[in-house]
Amino acid sequence: MPSTSTSELPDWSLLPELAVHLISTKVKSILDYVRFRAVCSSWRSASPSHPSHLPPQLPWLMINDDTTVEEGIGLFYDLWESKMRKLHLPEIVGMWCLASCHGWLLLTATGGQEVFLLNPLTRARVPLPPFNTDFKYLYDDRDAPFYYFLSLSANKMTFSTDLTDPNCLIMVFHLGMTMIQICRVGEPCWTDVTGGPLHRFKTIQDATYYNGRLYLLYQEAMEIVDSNKPEERIVCNFEPRVTKFQKAFLGREIWGLCGYYRRR
């Protein structure tokens, strides 16, 4: 049987750009989409780097392994295919992963002087201001600011919109909900939004962003903060008081913002 010579094989890189784009819209798995764009430069340029057609994906779970991190290898468990994935990520060497949101990792160096977002699939990197805010007002009996502690205390992050939107607001939660800081990409520093009249005496149950405002939910009240003018805030007390619940949540419905309460 005669063998097929290399010259007889089709050159898939010569497919028309429109055809490649149409094919890319039929790919439903984010991993397959990454592989699709990695075929060649012409396929990569014909398919958008931020596809809007992909359905919601099961998240990858990042495995904390000091040995592989120091080697620049990120370990992830793929829930969709029930497989462990290894990604070459030299950017994570010497860094701490504090939180994640929509596929972006929040990374910081010890001391918080270097903070950035990293997409582990595309290796896109977005620099952020350092976590060097003095929050000693939380501990009035101590004199020294806890810069080091703050740099490793973030444990939750969320975005107001897609990160590609120049008006996207990044919210980072420290020490549970003890401190909430916000910034936009390109801003030189973080803004603390938890300095209102309720904060020193109440515990924040949940927080979210909606239509230009931050909503900080306490057990007996809600504080509404203008994201452009954090010093301007409105306190809404709950009447009658809602006290018999274990946890409160904020969510967005088609008609606006709603609160949910888990009863004891």
C-alpha angles and dihedrals in degrees: 000000000000116000122237112248121227090245090063094057115099118252101233091189088071094063111126113267093238091054092050091049092051091049091050090057089061093059109100104178119079090216092052089047091055089049090048093055091046094062094089142325094266092055090047093052092047095054122063118249090221104043118196097193098070115109120231109294131214107250125250113237113227112223116217105226116156093197097057093039091058087051091053093250121132117207117210132174112221107215092189095059098020092235137127113242128203119203126189103236113161087170091075096059108119092003135116120225106219105171145339138219131181092346096313121119121215106221131182138173120236106281093031097251092125117048127164145149119244130194103210094203100048095022088225111161130206117190118222134189117276122264096240099127117140108233100169088127085082089063108040092175093064129071106198121079113240099229094150094048093049092052090063100032101084110110105162137038135181138175127222092216138349111317091238089066108097088217093054111135117213116209121195122189119209129198093002100300099332093111131019120192129186137193142155124234108276097024115128098227146014123259119222110221098179098082098098128123093267098051101078093054106029138056119234111238098188142338137202143166124244132167097339097318137096117225116205110192119207126178095260103019147020126232117208116202127190105231091214094046108030091176089067111077140155125214117211114192119206113243116219092027117248104214109143101082135101100213137004127212136191120217139171120239129180090266097047140273122352136182125223127199129202108209123224 
